[in-house]
Amino acid sequence: MGVFVGVRGWLECDDEQLAQVKEIVQGDDPEETYSGGWAFPPRQYNYVNWVFFGAHMRAQSLDWFLERLRSVARIPASDDDNDLVTGLFLVSHEVDGMSEWQVRDGTVRIRAAGQEYRYLDE
């Protein structure tokens, strides 16, 4: 039947970056199985925009997701604060366990998730 991976997390960005995030993640073929996992609140609040993702996907599709996330991480700063897109994703692999994917400093840093997140896999 295959190995599944649960992916859930969010991104934080400014208005200009949000437009680029949408372009990257919505540029997929609408028939792509997991493209529907992206969610954009219809109304953003204050000065930070939020983007969410959640899906249980086949392990072989994880590279598809990571490729998009790395593209998003590379979006340049668009204001005087030089803030890049930031975010956090927890990735629960049925075989390899849970990892934490940090979107920061223009890249995606992957490391083992701490024990405090294990309840999400129970």
Secondary structure, 3 states (H helix, E strand, C coil): CCCEEEEEEEEEECHHHHHHHHHHHHCCCCCCCCHHHEECCCCCCCCCEEEEEEEEEEHHHHHHHHHHHHHHHCCCCCCCCCCCCEEEEEEEECCCEEEEEEEECCEEEEEECCHHHHHHHC
